[in-house]
């Protein structure tokens, strides 16, 4: 049975097909956390369900430089560094999905030093004490760094999930993304808060 992704619509749950469109990603940026729900087989928090969907969707709104992929059909890898808040739910989202000719994979890393091929990296809160070091190790690599810790953007993290009034807000450090040779679609940027690093 095909996995259904869910969005909140008019107080209810709206099933969305396997390939999410741009409109859903934009709409999801303002979703109320109180209305999301996880599948029965993946008992993770409603907030983490939405964050997992965002990680999946980001791949459709990004352009990487050619050197980020060894081959034309190399996979787009979503990585999770540290404790994994998504579990099998994230694997289910990407299973069988492609962006163009590239399949999507999920990989998990215990240490930043272990991060090998990766294109979108979620840095878990378990890495809070090492965040500066972790982000420094990603410098010079075309990896979209994503996190939900306070101050993530100001340490050169690229995308921060911030929760305000029960809703997830995207805060994007465009300068950090450009330094990594990543191009973020204006469709996504227009529905995010643009921030800068403390160094700028």
C-alpha positions, -999 to 999 in steps of 0.1 A, spaced: 0 0 0 14 34 -10 24 55 19 2 86 24 17 118 35 -7 140 56 -13 177 58 -38 197 78 -66 212 59 -97 229 74 -91 212 107 -89 177 92 -62 155 76 -57 157 39 -39 127 23 -13 137 -3 2 115 -30 38 101 -28 52 129 -49 47 161 -29 42 193 -50 55 227 -43 22 239 -30 22 214 -2 57 223 9 48 259 11 15 252 28 33 229 54 54 258 65 25 272 84 9 239 96 -4 237 132 14 210 150 -18 201 168 -34 188 136 -7 165 122 -8 128 128 17 99 124 9 65 109 2 38 135 33 19 127 56 49 133 48 63 168 69 95 166 57 129 176 35 150 154 61 177 152 87 152 140 63 138 114 62 173 98 100 178 101 105 145 83 82 156 55 101 188 52 134 170 49 119 149 21 105 180 4 137 201 6 153 180 -22 127 193 -46 136 229 -39 174 226 -40 201 226 -67 235 211 -59 267 217 -79 276 188 -102 306 178 -81 282 170 -52 274 137 -70 299 112 -82 277 100 -110 247 112 -130 223 88 -112 240 89 -77 213 91 -50 203 121 -30 212 112 6 193 125 36 214 121 66 206 121 103 235 130 127 231 119 163 199 105 179 173 98 153 139 114 160 123 101 128 129 64 128 113 43 101 89 71 92 116 90 72 127 58 55 91 52 44 88 87 30 118 83 6 113 47 -3 109 44 -41 111 82 -46 133 99 -72 142 135 -79 148 134 -117 169 103 -122 183 103 -87 168 79 -61 166 90 -25 182 73 5 184 78 43 217 73 61 224 77 98 257 89 114 269 88 150 296 114 146 301 143 122 335 128 113 315 98 99 294 119 75 304 106 40 281 111 10 253 133 21 232 161 6 207 171 33 219 166 69 196 169 99 217 176 131 199 162 161 195 180 194 218 153 209 246 171 191 240 204 209 273 204 228 292 197 196 271 218 172 298 244 164 323 216 157 298 196 136 289 226 114 326 234 110 332 199 97 305 204 70 321 237 58 333 235 22 308 207 14 276 210 -5 254 197 23 222 215 34 225 215 72 191 214 90 184 215 127 159 226 154 181 239 181 180 276 192 207 296 175 213 270 148 213 296 120 236 319 138 263 293 139 261 289 101 234 262 101 214 266 69 178 257 78 163 259 113 129 245 123 116 271 148 83 264 167 62 295 173 26 295 185 24 258 178 35 261 142 68 253 125 85 282 109 115 278 85 144 301 91 170 300 63 205 313 63 209 320 26 245 331 30 256 298 45 238 280 17 255 300 -10 289 294 6 282 257 1 273 263 -35 236 254 -29 208 272 -47 175 273 -28 143 279 -49 126 312 -44 94 293 -40 107 281 -6 125 313 3 94 334 -1 77 314 27 107 314 51 123 339 74 158 349 61 185 352 87 222 356 88 251 342 108 265 360 138 297 364 118 280 385 91 
